[in-house]
């Protein structure tokens, strides 16, 4: 599991086929024991990470 974060998207856990938005400080704290690393990026990067985790493909360019 990887914990991702961006300014307008918040914080989430992602993994192969998995996405969960973390909505409280308690969830963020508890995710530390199951995450491999934490990545901070911009909103576009966040969207790409989620897309790759859920579909195995990158989001198409607009």
PDB file with one MODEL, atoms N, CA, C and O in Angstrom:
MODEL        1
ATOM      1  N   UNK A   1       0.827  -1.166   0.000  1.00  0.00           N
ATOM      2  CA  UNK A   1       0.000   0.000   0.000  1.00  0.00           C
ATOM      3  C   UNK A   1       0.879   1.239   0.000  1.00  0.00           C
ATOM      4  O   UNK A   1       1.927   1.284   0.644  1.00  0.00           O
ATOM      5  N   UNK A   2       0.429   2.231  -0.731  1.00  0.00           N
ATOM      6  CA  UNK A   2       1.100   3.523  -0.773  1.00  0.00           C
ATOM      7  C   UNK A   2       0.086   4.580  -0.358  1.00  0.00           C
ATOM      8  O   UNK A   2      -1.063   4.556  -0.798  1.00  0.00           O
ATOM      9  N   UNK A   3       0.515   5.500   0.486  1.00  0.00           N
ATOM     10  CA  UNK A   3      -0.345   6.613   0.875  1.00  0.00           C
ATOM     11  C   UNK A   3       0.031   7.806   0.006  1.00  0.00           C
ATOM     12  O   UNK A   3       1.191   8.215  -0.049  1.00  0.00           O
ATOM     13  N   UNK A   4      -0.980   8.359  -0.674  1.00  0.00           N
ATOM     14  CA  UNK A   4      -0.753   9.478  -1.568  1.00  0.00           C
ATOM     15  C   UNK A   4      -1.472  10.712  -1.037  1.00  0.00           C
ATOM     16  O   UNK A   4      -2.453  10.607  -0.300  1.00  0.00           O
ATOM     17  N   UNK A   5      -0.970  11.882  -1.423  1.00  0.00           N
ATOM     18  CA  UNK A   5      -1.551  13.127  -0.920  1.00  0.00           C
ATOM     19  C   UNK A   5      -1.344  14.234  -1.943  1.00  0.00           C
ATOM     20  O   UNK A   5      -0.295  14.325  -2.580  1.00  0.00           O
ATOM     21  N   UNK A   6      -2.376  15.084  -2.089  1.00  0.00           N
ATOM     22  CA  UNK A   6      -2.258  16.308  -2.864  1.00  0.00           C
ATOM     23  C   UNK A   6      -3.134  17.370  -2.218  1.00  0.00           C
ATOM     24  O   UNK A   6      -4.001  17.060  -1.401  1.00  0.00           O
ATOM     25  N   UNK A   7      -2.906  18.609  -2.586  1.00  0.00           N
ATOM     26  CA  UNK A   7      -3.575  19.737  -1.952  1.00  0.00           C
ATOM     27  C   UNK A   7      -5.096  19.652  -2.028  1.00  0.00           C
ATOM     28  O   UNK A   7      -5.768  19.794  -1.007  1.00  0.00           O
ATOM     29  N   UNK A   8      -5.646  19.425  -3.208  1.00  0.00           N
ATOM     30  CA  UNK A   8      -7.097  19.447  -3.380  1.00  0.00           C
ATOM     31  C   UNK A   8      -7.765  18.077  -3.342  1.00  0.00           C
ATOM     32  O   UNK A   8      -8.992  17.993  -3.305  1.00  0.00           O
ATOM     33  N   UNK A   9      -6.978  17.001  -3.351  1.00  0.00           N
ATOM     34  CA  UNK A   9      -7.552  15.651  -3.346  1.00  0.00           C
ATOM     35  C   UNK A   9      -7.529  15.007  -1.955  1.00  0.00           C
ATOM     36  O   UNK A   9      -8.262  14.051  -1.699  1.00  0.00           O
ATOM     37  N   UNK A  10      -6.695  15.526  -1.069  1.00  0.00           N
ATOM     38  CA  UNK A  10      -6.601  14.956   0.272  1.00  0.00           C
ATOM     39  C   UNK A  10      -5.585  13.837   0.337  1.00  0.00           C
ATOM     40  O   UNK A  10      -4.566  13.861  -0.353  1.00  0.00           O
ATOM     41  N   UNK A  11      -5.878  12.846   1.183  1.00  0.00           N
ATOM     42  CA  UNK A  11      -4.970  11.720   1.419  1.00  0.00           C
ATOM     43  C   UNK A  11      -5.725  10.426   1.172  1.00  0.00           C
ATOM     44  O   UNK A  11      -6.890  10.292   1.547  1.00  0.00           O
ATOM     45  N   UNK A  12      -5.049   9.472   0.535  1.00  0.00           N
ATOM     46  CA  UNK A  12      -5.678   8.187   0.238  1.00  0.00           C
ATOM     47  C   UNK A  12      -4.647   7.077   0.287  1.00  0.00           C
ATOM     48  O   UNK A  12      -3.444   7.317   0.180  1.00  0.00           O
ATOM     49  N   UNK A  13      -5.138   5.856   0.451  1.00  0.00           N
ATOM     50  CA  UNK A  13      -4.311   4.663   0.317  1.00  0.00           C
ATOM     51  C   UNK A  13      -4.616   4.041  -1.032  1.00  0.00           C
ATOM     52  O   UNK A  13      -5.777   3.950  -1.430  1.00  0.00           O
ATOM     53  N   UNK A  14      -3.574   3.610  -1.740  1.00  0.00           N
ATOM     54  CA  UNK A  14      -3.769   2.898  -2.993  1.00  0.00           C
ATOM     55  C   UNK A  14      -2.923   1.635  -2.987  1.00  0.00           C
ATOM     56  O   UNK A  14      -1.902   1.548  -2.305  1.00  0.00           O
ATOM     57  N   UNK A  15      -3.367   0.680  -3.750  1.00  0.00           N
ATOM     58  CA  UNK A  15      -2.645  -0.560  -3.968  1.00  0.00           C
ATOM     59  C   UNK A  15      -3.195  -1.169  -5.241  1.00  0.00           C
ATOM     60  O   UNK A  15      -4.066  -0.577  -5.878  1.00  0.00           O
ATOM     61  N   UNK A  16      -2.716  -2.320  -5.621  1.00  0.00           N
ATOM     62  CA  UNK A  16      -3.205  -2.974  -6.838  1.00  0.00           C
ATOM     63  C   UNK A  16      -4.705  -3.235  -6.712  1.00  0.00           C
ATOM     64  O   UNK A  16      -5.138  -4.071  -5.919  1.00  0.00           O
ATOM     65  N   UNK A  17      -5.486  -2.509  -7.505  1.00  0.00           N
ATOM     66  CA  UNK A  17      -6.933  -2.659  -7.490  1.00  0.00           C
ATOM     67  C   UNK A  17      -7.623  -2.059  -6.282  1.00  0.00           C
ATOM     68  O   UNK A  17      -8.786  -2.366  -6.022  1.00  0.00           O
ATOM     69  N   UNK A  18      -6.928  -1.207  -5.538  1.00  0.00           N
ATOM     70  CA  UNK A  18      -7.470  -0.684  -4.285  1.00  0.00           C
ATOM     71  C   UNK A  18      -7.295   0.824  -4.186  1.00  0.00           C
ATOM     72  O   UNK A  18      -6.240   1.363  -4.520  1.00  0.00           O
ATOM     73  N   UNK A  19      -8.352   1.500  -3.718  1.00  0.00           N
ATOM     74  CA  UNK A  19      -8.318   2.936  -3.451  1.00  0.00           C
ATOM     75  C   UNK A  19      -9.215   3.208  -2.259  1.00  0.00           C
ATOM     76  O   UNK A  19     -10.359   2.754  -2.227  1.00  0.00           O
ATOM     77  N   UNK A  20      -8.714   3.939  -1.284  1.00  0.00           N
ATOM     78  CA  UNK A  20      -9.530   4.355  -0.146  1.00  0.00           C
ATOM     79  C   UNK A  20      -9.116   5.752   0.281  1.00  0.00           C
ATOM     80  O   UNK A  20      -7.969   5.991   0.661  1.00  0.00           O
ATOM     81  N   UNK A  21     -10.073   6.669   0.209  1.00  0.00           N
ATOM     82  CA  UNK A  21      -9.857   8.024   0.698  1.00  0.00           C
ATOM     83  C   UNK A  21      -9.804   7.978   2.222  1.00  0.00           C
ATOM     84  O   UNK A  21     -10.647   7.335   2.847  1.00  0.00           O
ATOM     85  N   UNK A  22      -8.834   8.646   2.823  1.00  0.00           N
ATOM     86  CA  UNK A  22      -8.711   8.704   4.281  1.00  0.00           C
ATOM     87  C   UNK A  22      -9.356  10.003   4.743  1.00  0.00           C
ATOM     88  O   UNK A  22      -8.939  11.089   4.339  1.00  0.00           O
ATOM     89  N   UNK A  23     -10.372   9.888   5.590  1.00  0.00           N
ATOM     90  CA  UNK A  23     -11.185  11.060   5.902  1.00  0.00           C
ATOM     91  C   UNK A  23     -11.009  11.606   7.312  1.00  0.00           C
ATOM     92  O   UNK A  23     -11.637  12.602   7.670  1.00  0.00           O
ATOM     93  N   UNK A  24     -10.161  10.966   8.119  1.00  0.00           N
ATOM     94  CA  UNK A  24      -9.948  11.484   9.472  1.00  0.00           C
ATOM     95  C   UNK A  24      -8.477  11.344   9.848  1.00  0.00           C
ATOM     96  O   UNK A  24      -7.749  10.548   9.254  1.00  0.00           O
ATOM     97  N   UNK A  25      -8.047  12.118  10.831  1.00  0.00           N
ATOM     98  CA  UNK A  25      -6.669  12.012  11.317  1.00  0.00           C
ATOM     99  C   UNK A  25      -6.390  10.622  11.864  1.00  0.00           C
ATOM    100  O   UNK A  25      -5.275  10.117  11.735  1.00  0.00           O
ATOM    101  N   UNK A  26      -7.395   9.998  12.475  1.00  0.00           N
ATOM    102  CA  UNK A  26      -7.217   8.643  13.001  1.00  0.00           C
ATOM    103  C   UNK A  26      -6.925   7.655  11.867  1.00  0.00           C
ATOM    104  O   UNK A  26      -6.049   6.802  12.005  1.00  0.00           O
ATOM    105  N   UNK A  27      -7.648   7.761  10.752  1.00  0.00           N
ATOM    106  CA  UNK A  27      -7.380   6.877   9.616  1.00  0.00           C
ATOM    107  C   UNK A  27      -5.972   7.095   9.065  1.00  0.00           C
ATOM    108  O   UNK A  27      -5.283   6.136   8.719  1.00  0.00           O
ATOM    109  N   UNK A  28      -5.550   8.350   8.985  1.00  0.00           N
ATOM    110  CA  UNK A  28      -4.207   8.654   8.488  1.00  0.00           C
ATOM    111  C   UNK A  28      -3.161   8.043   9.419  1.00  0.00           C
ATOM    112  O   UNK A  28      -2.215   7.409   8.951  1.00  0.00           O
ATOM    113  N   UNK A  29      -3.321   8.224  10.717  1.00  0.00           N
ATOM    114  CA  UNK A  29      -2.377   7.666  11.686  1.00  0.00           C
ATOM    115  C   UNK A  29      -2.330   6.141  11.610  1.00  0.00           C
ATOM    116  O   UNK A  29      -1.246   5.557  11.638  1.00  0.00           O
ATOM    117  N   UNK A  30      -3.481   5.493  11.514  1.00  0.00           N
ATOM    118  CA  UNK A  30      -3.534   4.037  11.492  1.00  0.00           C
ATOM    119  C   UNK A  30      -3.013   3.457  10.182  1.00  0.00           C
ATOM    120  O   UNK A  30      -2.580   2.305  10.149  1.00  0.00           O
ATOM    121  N   UNK A  31      -3.046   4.229   9.113  1.00  0.00           N
ATOM    122  CA  UNK A  31      -2.555   3.727   7.824  1.00  0.00           C
ATOM    123  C   UNK A  31      -1.042   3.564   7.813  1.00  0.00           C
ATOM    124  O   UNK A  31      -0.501   2.859   6.961  1.00  0.00           O
ATOM    125  N   UNK A  32      -0.362   4.201   8.741  1.00  0.00           N
ATOM    126  CA  UNK A  32       1.107   4.144   8.780  1.00  0.00           C
ATOM    127  C   UNK A  32       1.628   2.714   8.886  1.00  0.00           C
ATOM    128  O   UNK A  32       2.668   2.394   8.311  1.00  0.00           O
ATOM    129  N   UNK A  33       0.929   1.864   9.603  1.00  0.00           N
ATOM    130  CA  UNK A  33       1.426   0.496   9.802  1.00  0.00           C
ATOM    131  C   UNK A  33       1.269  -0.390   8.575  1.00  0.00           C
ATOM    132  O   UNK A  33       1.926  -1.427   8.486  1.00  0.00           O
ATOM    133  N   UNK A  34       0.413  -0.011   7.624  1.00  0.00           N
ATOM    134  CA  UNK A  34       0.223  -0.855   6.443  1.00  0.00           C
ATOM    135  C   UNK A  34       0.768  -0.245   5.158  1.00  0.00           C
ATOM    136  O   UNK A  34       0.738  -0.887   4.108  1.00  0.00           O
ATOM    137  N   UNK A  35       1.267   0.990   5.229  1.00  0.00           N
ATOM    138  CA  UNK A  35       1.771   1.624   4.006  1.00  0.00           C
ATOM    139  C   UNK A  35       3.261   1.364   3.838  1.00  0.00           C
ATOM    140  O   UNK A  35       4.019   1.266   4.804  1.00  0.00           O
ATOM    141  N   UNK A  36       3.646   1.257   2.582  1.00  0.00           N
ATOM    142  CA  UNK A  36       5.054   1.072   2.253  1.00  0.00           C
ATOM    143  C   UNK A  36       5.775   2.410   2.195  1.00  0.00           C
ATOM    144  O   UNK A  36       6.915   2.531   2.645  1.00  0.00           O
ATOM    145  N   UNK A  37       5.098   3.423   1.633  1.00  0.00           N
ATOM    146  CA  UNK A  37       5.677   4.764   1.567  1.00  0.00           C
ATOM    147  C   UNK A  37       4.571   5.789   1.398  1.00  0.00           C
ATOM    148  O   UNK A  37       3.432   5.446   1.080  1.00  0.00           O
ATOM    149  N   UNK A  38       4.921   7.060   1.615  1.00  0.00           N
ATOM    150  CA  UNK A  38       4.005   8.183   1.468  1.00  0.00           C
ATOM    151  C   UNK A  38       4.539   9.075   0.360  1.00  0.00           C
ATOM    152  O   UNK A  38       5.718   9.428   0.346  1.00  0.00           O
ATOM    153  N   UNK A  39       3.653   9.440  -0.579  1.00  0.00           N
ATOM    154  CA  UNK A  39       4.047  10.290  -1.701  1.00  0.00           C
ATOM    155  C   UNK A  39       3.157  11.528  -1.718  1.00  0.00           C
ATOM    156  O   UNK A  39       1.934  11.423  -1.619  1.00  0.00           O
ATOM    157  N   UNK A  40       3.771  12.693  -1.843  1.00  0.00           N
ATOM    158  CA  UNK A  40       3.029  13.944  -1.983  1.00  0.00           C
ATOM    159  C   UNK A  40       3.247  14.465  -3.393  1.00  0.00           C
ATOM    160  O   UNK A  40       4.379  14.526  -3.873  1.00  0.00           O
ATOM    161  N   UNK A  41       2.154  14.842  -4.056  1.00  0.00           N
ATOM    162  CA  UNK A  41       2.259  15.355  -5.408  1.00  0.00           C
ATOM    163  C   UNK A  41       1.156  16.355  -5.692  1.00  0.00           C
ATOM    164  O   UNK A  41       0.422  16.763  -4.791  1.00  0.00           O
ATOM    165  N   UNK A  42       1.045  16.744  -6.944  1.00  0.00           N
ATOM    166  CA  UNK A  42      -0.020  17.674  -7.327  1.00  0.00           C
ATOM    167  C   UNK A  42      -1.292  16.883  -7.650  1.00  0.00           C
ATOM    168  O   UNK A  42      -1.279  15.652  -7.642  1.00  0.00           O
ATOM    169  N   UNK A  43      -2.378  17.584  -7.931  1.00  0.00           N
ATOM    170  CA  UNK A  43      -3.658  16.923  -8.171  1.00  0.00           C
ATOM    171  C   UNK A  43      -3.622  16.007  -9.393  1.00  0.00           C
ATOM    172  O   UNK A  43      -4.231  14.937  -9.372  1.00  0.00           O
ATOM    173  N   UNK A  44      -2.932  16.397 -10.438  1.00  0.00           N
ATOM    174  CA  UNK A  44      -2.818  15.554 -11.642  1.00  0.00           C
ATOM    175  C   UNK A  44      -2.086  14.261 -11.318  1.00  0.00           C
ATOM    176  O   UNK A  44      -2.502  13.186 -11.750  1.00  0.00           O
ATOM    177  N   UNK A  45      -1.006  14.357 -10.565  1.00  0.00           N
ATOM    178  CA  UNK A  45      -0.279  13.154 -10.182  1.00  0.00           C
ATOM    179  C   UNK A  45      -1.169  12.249  -9.336  1.00  0.00           C
ATOM    180  O   UNK A  45      -1.177  11.035  -9.536  1.00  0.00           O
ATOM    181  N   UNK A  46      -1.913  12.816  -8.401  1.00  0.00           N
ATOM    182  CA  UNK A  46      -2.832  12.042  -7.558  1.00  0.00           C
ATOM    183  C   UNK A  46      -3.805  11.259  -8.436  1.00  0.00           C
ATOM    184  O   UNK A  46      -4.005  10.062  -8.232  1.00  0.00           O
ATOM    185  N   UNK A  47      -4.412  11.941  -9.418  1.00  0.00           N
ATOM    186  CA  UNK A  47      -5.364  11.284 -10.311  1.00  0.00           C
ATOM    187  C   UNK A  47      -4.710  10.158 -11.103  1.00  0.00           C
ATOM    188  O   UNK A  47      -5.316   9.104 -11.298  1.00  0.00           O
ATOM    189  N   UNK A  48      -3.493  10.369 -11.555  1.00  0.00           N
ATOM    190  CA  UNK A  48      -2.779   9.328 -12.292  1.00  0.00           C
ATOM    191  C   UNK A  48      -2.468   8.127 -11.400  1.00  0.00           C
ATOM    192  O   UNK A  48      -2.621   6.982 -11.826  1.00  0.00           O
ATOM    193  N   UNK A  49      -2.035   8.378 -10.174  1.00  0.00           N
ATOM    194  CA  UNK A  49      -1.736   7.276  -9.253  1.00  0.00           C
ATOM    195  C   UNK A  49      -2.977   6.437  -8.988  1.00  0.00           C
ATOM    196  O   UNK A  49      -2.909   5.208  -8.977  1.00  0.00           O
ATOM    197  N   UNK A  50      -4.119   7.102  -8.772  1.00  0.00           N
ATOM    198  CA  UNK A  50      -5.370   6.381  -8.531  1.00  0.00           C
ATOM    199  C   UNK A  50      -5.743   5.568  -9.765  1.00  0.00           C
ATOM    200  O   UNK A  50      -6.107   4.398  -9.648  1.00  0.00           O
ATOM    201  N   UNK A  51      -5.657   6.174 -10.940  1.00  0.00           N
ATOM    202  CA  UNK A  51      -5.989   5.487 -12.176  1.00  0.00           C
ATOM    203  C   UNK A  51      -5.128   4.243 -12.373  1.00  0.00           C
ATOM    204  O   UNK A  51      -5.637   3.178 -12.723  1.00  0.00           O
ATOM    205  N   UNK A  52      -3.833   4.380 -12.150  1.00  0.00           N
ATOM    206  CA  UNK A  52      -2.937   3.237 -12.327  1.00  0.00           C
ATOM    207  C   UNK A  52      -3.215   2.145 -11.303  1.00  0.00           C
ATOM    208  O   UNK A  52      -3.138   0.962 -11.634  1.00  0.00           O
ATOM    209  N   UNK A  53      -3.534   2.515 -10.075  1.00  0.00           N
ATOM    210  CA  UNK A  53      -3.818   1.518  -9.041  1.00  0.00           C
ATOM    211  C   UNK A  53      -5.091   0.749  -9.364  1.00  0.00           C
ATOM    212  O   UNK A  53      -5.146  -0.465  -9.167  1.00  0.00           O
ATOM    213  N   UNK A  54      -6.111   1.437  -9.856  1.00  0.00           N
ATOM    214  CA  UNK A  54      -7.405   0.793 -10.072  1.00  0.00           C
ATOM    215  C   UNK A  54      -7.510   0.052 -11.406  1.00  0.00           C
ATOM    216  O   UNK A  54      -8.205  -0.961 -11.497  1.00  0.00           O
ATOM    217  N   UNK A  55      -6.830   0.546 -12.436  1.00  0.00           N
ATOM    218  CA  UNK A  55      -6.998  -0.061 -13.749  1.00  0.00           C
ATOM    219  C   UNK A  55      -5.717  -0.648 -14.341  1.00  0.00           C
ATOM    220  O   UNK A  55      -5.758  -1.403 -15.312  1.00  0.00           O
ATOM    221  N   UNK A  56      -4.611  -0.299 -13.757  1.00  0.00           N
ATOM    222  CA  UNK A  56      -3.350  -0.762 -14.324  1.00  0.00           C
ATOM    223  C   UNK A  56      -2.932   0.035 -15.540  1.00  0.00           C
ATOM    224  O   UNK A  56      -1.949  -0.300 -16.202  1.00  0.00           O
ATOM    225  N   UNK A  57      -3.685   1.106 -15.841  1.00  0.00           N
ATOM    226  CA  UNK A  57      -3.371   1.959 -16.997  1.00  0.00           C
ATOM    227  C   UNK A  57      -3.328   3.399 -16.538  1.00  0.00           C
ATOM    228  O   UNK A  57      -3.939   3.755 -15.531  1.00  0.00           O
ATOM    229  N   UNK A  58      -2.616   4.219 -17.267  1.00  0.00           N
ATOM    230  CA  UNK A  58      -2.578   5.642 -16.919  1.00  0.00           C
ATOM    231  C   UNK A  58      -3.787   6.353 -17.512  1.00  0.00           C
ATOM    232  O   UNK A  58      -4.373   5.897 -18.493  1.00  0.00           O
ATOM    233  N   UNK A  59      -4.152   7.475 -16.904  1.00  0.00           N
ATOM    234  CA  UNK A  59      -5.268   8.266 -17.420  1.00  0.00           C
ATOM    235  C   UNK A  59      -4.870   8.852 -18.758  1.00  0.00           C
ATOM    236  O   UNK A  59      -3.702   9.184 -18.961  1.00  0.00           O
ATOM    237  N   UNK A  60      -5.813   8.985 -19.674  1.00  0.00           N
ATOM    238  CA  UNK A  60      -5.496   9.528 -20.978  1.00  0.00           C
ATOM    239  C   UNK A  60      -5.282  11.033 -20.900  1.00  0.00           C
ATOM    240  O   UNK A  60      -5.878  11.713 -20.064  1.00  0.00           O
ATOM    241  N   UNK A  61      -4.437  11.538 -21.769  1.00  0.00           N
ATOM    242  CA  UNK A  61      -4.167  12.973 -21.815  1.00  0.00           C
ATOM    243  C   UNK A  61      -5.352  13.699 -22.413  1.00  0.00           C
ATOM    244  O   UNK A  61      -6.052  13.177 -23.281  1.00  0.00           O
ATOM    245  N   UNK A  62      -5.564  14.914 -21.932  1.00  0.00           N
ATOM    246  CA  UNK A  62      -6.677  15.723 -22.439  1.00  0.00           C
ATOM    247  C   UNK A  62      -6.170  16.716 -23.438  1.00  0.00           C
ATOM    248  O   UNK A  62      -6.951  17.495 -23.985  1.00  0.00           O
TER     249      UNK A  62
ENDMDL
END
